[in-house]
Amino acid sequence: MRIDRWVRLVASIIAMAMIANLQYSWALFVKPIMGATHWKLSDVQLGFTLFIFFETWMMPLAGWFMDRLGPRIFMSVAAILCGIGWAGLGWANTLTQLYVLYSLAGFGAALIYCGSTVVGLKWFPDKLGLSSGLIAAGFGSGAALFIPSIAYIIRAGNYRAAFLYTGIGQAIITLCVSQILVNPKPDDPEVAGKRAGSRFKVRTGAEQFTWVEMLRTPQFYVLYAMMLMMGIGGLMVTAQVGSVADTLGISKIAFTLALTINPLANGAGRIFWGWISDHAGREKTMIVAFLIQALALVSVLRLGRNSPVWFIVSLAVVLFTWGEIYSLFPAAMADFFGTRNAGVNYSFLYSSKGVASFMAGWLAARLFEKTGTWTVVFYGSATLAFLTAIMAFGLIAMPLPSKRGQLEPAKVAEP
């Protein structure tokens, strides 16, 4: 029986939604874990850093295999790894156990994230921004389905039960939807003949780069630096929002509401900016979104202090203009380097998230412990977002990469 590519896309979105809790509900668990174990904030947040590290740095190898063998087998194994790692966190009695279990969940998340992204990039070369945005939105917004329930379980019972129930449930659902996720055949009628880009203003190259060839181009390193710099602010907010709320005097009700809205804003931004980029071009979309991100990060402290409404709004704008990097950059990679090796190629770029997590997780917590304020962290992240917007102007001037050692002039996809 033939399965439509849109059905596969929906399955990928569901798989991404099932691993969203592993990152975006973490803030709900930080204080309960600290209260039960008396560990320091920076010690607990090192677990978050390790999760992101394994979620990102394991992807290049996973991408190479999935480009060749397809994502189904790997994602099935990943569902089990995520279930064991996340459910087991409730019974972590030492920091070592916490780090090992969260890292195991991170490795599983890497396989699911990579496999889902591969599906979007390979099955939708004609809608790269939209498909990447929809899949990334599953990861960005999926936690909104669970955060109210997790908060209730923690209040009514304990954080251990919340880890257990969500870990088992998410693993089962991911295992089921993974069974229809495969790579398209070269002559598949739903894919063959469709070009990357859109009929508007997206620059596209005609060549297909391997990861080795890609790493020889300056365009890759510019994209890597941009994704790294932009990744810090949103990851920092994701990891530290609980402590930030306490520092600013935000009530628990407002904090829980912010945690519920943030994933929705995150996911909506990934779809919105991805769709815009298919029409206006990746670089121009980056400039606008990144400038708004810089202003939003500053607003969290300046407007959100002792104002629940502005705190919630500012955080929502931060997530709305940050999550799109996970739709714009995979689409840009496919534009520049082709879709044939999209899995492994994007995985190298996605590893920047691992570097950003160190700064956003452990380093940000240490800076707060040293200074007693979040000013340096937020204003520093805002500065990086502003600089990334400036770099996007430079990216427009860069020609498309060429295997022949010469840079080709920019091409705009035609109808």
N, C-alpha and C positions, 0 to 999 in steps of 0.2 A: 504494500500500500504506500502510495506516494504521500509524503508529508510536506505541506506548504512551508515555504521559508519563513513566513510570518508566525506560524505555529512554533517553529524552532526558536524564533526570536523571543516569543512569549515565555517559552521554557527557560531560556537563558536569563530573562529578567527575573523569573521566579527563583532560580538558583542563586542569583546575586542577592535577592531580597533575603534569602535564608541565611546568608553569612553577614548581613549588615549589622546584626547585633554584636558580633564579635568586636567591632570597632566602635559603633555609634551608641551603644548602650553601656559601654564601659564606665562612663562617668557616674552611672547609678550605683556601681559596685565599689567604687574607690573608697568612699567614706565607711561603708559597712565592713569592708575588709580591714581598713585601718583600725576601726573600733574593736574588731574581734581579735586582731593579731598584735596591735600596737606597733605596726611597722610604720616607718616614715613615708611621707608623700613621695619623695624621690625614689625610695625603694620600690614602692608599689608601681609607680609610673615607669620604672625600668622594665616591668613586665609588658606594658603597652608598647614601649620602644622595641622590645624583642619580638612581639607579635608582628608589628609593622615590618621589622627587618626580615623575618622569615616569609612574610606575605609578599615581599617585593623581590628580595635577592634570590629566591628560589624560582622565580618566574622565567628567566631566560632559558634555563634547561627545560622547564616544563613546556615553554612555547615551542622550542625546537622539536620536541617529541609530538606535540599536538598538531603542528603544521604537517607532519608526516603520517601520523597514526589516527588523528582525530581526538576529540576531547572526551568521548563517552567513558572509556575505561578509567582514565585518570580522574575524572570528576566523580565517578562512583567510589573510588578509593578515598578521594578527598572528603566525601560526605561522612565517611566513617571516622576519618582523622579529626574533622571538625567536631563531630559529636562527642568523641572521647575527650578531646582537649578541653572544650568549653564546659561540658557537663562535669568533668573532673575538677575544674577550678574551685568548685564549692568545697572540696575536701583537701585543698592544698594547705598544709599545716606549716610548711616552711617556704621561704622565698625561693629556694631551689625548685621545689615542686611547682610553685606558681609560674616560674619562668619556663620550666620544661613543658608544662601543660599548655600555657598560652602560646608558646612557640610551636607546639604541635598543631594547635588550631590555626596558627598563622600559615604553616606550610600547607595545610588543607585548603585554607582560603586562597592561597596563591594559585593552586590548581583550578579551583572553581572560577576565580576571577579571570585567569588566563583563558580557560576554555570558553567561558561565556563571551569574552571579548573577541576571540577568534571566530566564533559563530557570526557575530555582527559584521566584522570586517570582511569575512570571506563570502557571506551570503548576500551582502548589500553593498557592493562596490559603487552603486549608483546613489546611495543614500548614507554615506559614511558618517556625516555629522549627526543625522537623526538616529540612525541605528546605534551608534556609539553612545549617544545621549540617553536613549531609552534603556540600554543595558546598564550603563553607569548609574542611571536613576534608580534601578532596582537595588543597587548597593547603597546609594545615597539616601533613599527614602524607606527602604525595607524595615529599618528599625522602628519607624513610626507605628507599624502594625503591632509591635510588641512592647514598646516602652511603657504605656499605661499599665499593661498586665504585669510587667516586671516590677514596676514601682509598687503595685498593689501587693504582689507576692512578698516583696522585701518588707513592706510595712506589716502585713498580716502574719507572715511567717518568718523567713530569713533569706539571706542572699544565696545560701547553698541550694535551696529548693528552686530558686529562679534560674540558677545555672543549669541544674539538672533537667528541668522540664523543657526549657528552650533548647538545650543542647540535643536532647533526644528527638524532639519534634522537628527541628530544622534538618537534622541528619536524614530522617526518613523521607521528607519531602524532596530534598536535594537528590537523594538516591533515585527517586522515581522519575523526576523530570530529566535527569541526565541521560536516560536511556535513548532519547531521540536526538541527542546532540552529536552530529557528525559533520565532517567537512564536505562541501559540495564537490562533485566530480568536475573535471575541467570542462566537459561538454554539457553540463547541466543547463537545460533551457532557461531556468530561472536566473542564472548567473552569466552564462556565456553571452558575450556581446555587450554587456553593460559596462560602462566606463566609470572609473572613479570620478568623483566630483559631481557637479550639477550643471545646469544650463546657465548659471549665473556667473559668479566671479571667483570661483575656486581654482587655484593654480594646481595643475596635475602634471606629473611626469609619466612618460611612456615606459620607462625601464623598471625592471624588477630587481631589487637589491637583496643580496644575502646579508646576514648580520655582519660578516667580515667586511664586505664592501661598504656597508652603511657606516661602520665605525671609522672608516677612512675619510669621511666627509666632514667638513666644518659645520654643515647644517645640523647634523645630529647633536653636536656638542652645544650649539646655541639652544636647541630645543631642550636638551637635558638641563642646562643651567636655568632656563626659564621655568621649567616644570619644578625643579628643586626649590627655587626661590619662592614661587607661588604656593608650593605645597605646605610650607611651614605654617602660615597663618591659620589656615583651616584645620590642620591637624592639631595645632596648639589649642584652638578653641574646643575641638572635639575632646581632647584628653583632659583639659584643665577647667572646663566650664563650671564644674562643681565648686572648685576652690575659688574661682573668680567670683561666682555668685555669693559665696560666703564673705569674701573681702568687700564686695560692694553693698552688702546688706540686703541682698535679694531674698525674698521669702521662699520657702520650700514649694509652695503652690506655683509661684511664678517660675521657679527653676524647673519644675516638672513640666509646666506648659511650654517653656522654651525648648526642653529636650524633645517634646512631641512635635513642635513646629519645625525645629531645625532640620530633621531629616526630610520633611516635606519640601522645605525651601531648597535644600541640597539637591534633591531629586528633580524638582521643577527647574532649577537652574541648569542642570545637565541636559535636560531635554530642550529647554528654551534656547540656550546659547548654542547647542549643537545644531538645532534647526536653523538659527540665524546664520551660523557659519556656512551652511550649505548654500546660502543665498548671497551673503555679503563678503565671504572669504574668511579664512581662519584668522589671519593676522589682524584684520580690522576689528573682528569680534573680540579678540584677545585684548586689544588696546582699551576698548570701552569697559569690558568686564573687570580688568585688572585695576583700572583707575578707581572704579566704584568700590572694589575690594579694599583698596588702601584707605579710602574715606570711611568705610564701614568699620574697619578695625580700630581706627581712632575714636569713632563714635561710641564703641562699646564702653570705654572708660569715661569719656567726656559727657555723654548723654545718659549712659546707663547707670551711673552711680546713684543709688538710692531711688531709682525710677524704674519700677518693674516693667512698665510699658516700653520705655525706650531700650531697656536691656533686652527684652524679647525681640523688638523690631531690629535693633542693631545686629544682634546675633543672627537673625534670619537673613539679613542682607549679606552678612559675611559668608554664610553658607551658600546663599543663592549665587554669589559671584566667585565662589571658590571651587565648588564641586564640578564646574564646567571644565576644569582642566582635564578631567577624566573622560570627557567627550571630545574636546578640541584637540588634545595632543595625539590620541590614537588616530583620529581622522587626519591630522596633519602628517603623521608618520606614513599613513597609507598614501596620501597625496604625493609625498616626496619620494618614498621608497617602494611603492607598490604594495599589492595585497597578497602576493604569493607566499611571502614569508612574514606575514603580518604578525603572527603570534610571537615568534622569537624576537622580531625587530622591536615591537612595542614593549616587550618584556624588559629589554635593556633600558628603554626610556623610563618605564614604570619603576625601575629600581631606585630612581631618585627619591621616591617616597620613603624608602628605607633610611636614606641619609637625612631627609627632612624630619623623620620621626624622632631621631636622636635629639635634634634641636627643639622640636615641639613637645616632646615628652619629658625625658630626663633633664635636659639642659634648662628648659623653661621652668621646671619645678625647682631646680637648684638655684636659679636666679631669683625666684620668688622667695625661697627660704633665706637667701643671703640679704635681699633688699627689703623684704616685707611688702613689696608692691609689684603690680603687674605692668607698670608703666613701660619699663625697658622692653619687656617681651612684646607688648602690643604695638608700641611705636616702632620697634625694630622690624616687626613683621609687616607693618604698613609701609615702611620704607622699602623693603624688599619687593612688595607688590607694585609699588610705584616704579621702581627700577625695571621690573619685568615688563611693564607697559611700555617703557622707553625702548627696551630690547625688541619688543614686537614691531616697533617702527623700523628697526634695523633689519628684522627678518623679512619685511616687505621688499627691501632693497636687495636681498640676497637672491641670486638666481637658483633655479632648481639644480640638484646634483646630477652629475653625469658619470657613467662608468668610464668614459673615454678620457677622463682626466681634465675635461673642459666643462665649465659651467654653462649650462644651456640657458637661454633667455626664458623668462617666465611665460608660461602658456596658460591661457584661460579656457576652461572647458567650454565647448560650444554645444548648442542643442543637438 
